[in-house]
Amino acid sequence: MIRRCLVIIWTNVPWYVVMDHSVSSHSDGIHVIELQVLSAALFCVADAQYSWVIAVAVISLYQTALSMFGLNEYILDVDGSRVGLFDANREGVCSCCGYLALYFAGVQLGRLLLRPR
C-alpha cells in the first residue's frame, strides 16, 4: 500500500512543479493533483477503514480555521496581495480541505455500499 501511495505522489508532484503558476487560468487540474497527493499521503499513514475519521477531522479543523482563526477573511480578501504561489491560489488551495473531506467521506460510503456479501 505504501508503494502505491508513493507512486501516486511521485507521478503527480512533477506536474505541479512544472506548471506555470503565473498564468491566470481556470486550472482545476492543479487542485486535482493536490487532492491526489494529499489523499495518497494520508492513506500512507492511515488505513481506508479510518477514512470517516479523517473526513470528520479534516472538515472540523477546516471549519474551525474558517470561523475562529480568520481564514474566511483571508480567503475572501479582495484587496489583498496576489504575490506568491499560495497567495495567488488561496481560494483553490484552501478549498482542497473541503474536497479532501468529501473524498474521504466518499471512500467510507463506498466501503459500506460495496462491501462483499
ABEGO torsion letter per residue (X at the ends): XAAAAAAAAAAAAAAAAABBAABBBBBAAAAAAAAAAAAAAAAAABBAAAAAAAAAAAAAAAAAAAAAAGAAAAAABAABBABEAAAAAAAAAAAAAAAAAAAAAAAAAAAAAABBX
